Amino acid sequence: MYPRFSEINVKEALSDTPVVFVMGPRQVGKTTLVKGLIEEMGVEHWEYITLDDQAQFEIAQTDPVGFIRNLPPKRIALDEVQRLPELFVSIKQAVDEQRTPGRFLLTGSANALLLPRLSDSLAGRMESVRLMTLSECEIQGQQPTFLSKLLSQ
């Protein structure tokens, strides 16, 4: 796995914000980034749930409030959360009851922010980190210099 420049932004957001949303187009490494962070921070402190799992999706769809309320008392990573926007209101309720930094780490497509339920329900409770395709600098393990070179000349 290549180190991603956005990883530091996710870690900073987890330190002071209850909900962190890693968003980006399909196949850019959102799930890989989140799983790597969970492993680094200690798997025993996290519960990873993907809504690509049809059983999990159906449970959450049937009772979004009960699904969130019955999660274990750990940090929660919800992958592909844009598949079930009904969860956002339930996440808001959980955060309002217990406002712990880094409590929820969500992944999904960037267009999820266009959903009115998400933007309204998690306002002031969520920080978004955009993940784009793997850059050549990330592959090479180098910091980008284009902007500094452009501004210096």
Buried (B, 14 or more C-beta within 10 A) or exposed (E): EEEBBBBEBBBEBBEEBBBBBBBBEEEBBBBBBBBBBBEEBEEEEBBBBBBEEEEBBEBBBEEBEEBBEEBEEEBBBBBBBBBBBEBBBBBBBBBEEEEEEBBBBBBBBBEBBEBEBBEEBBEEBBBBBBBBEEEEBBEEEEEEEEEEEEEEE
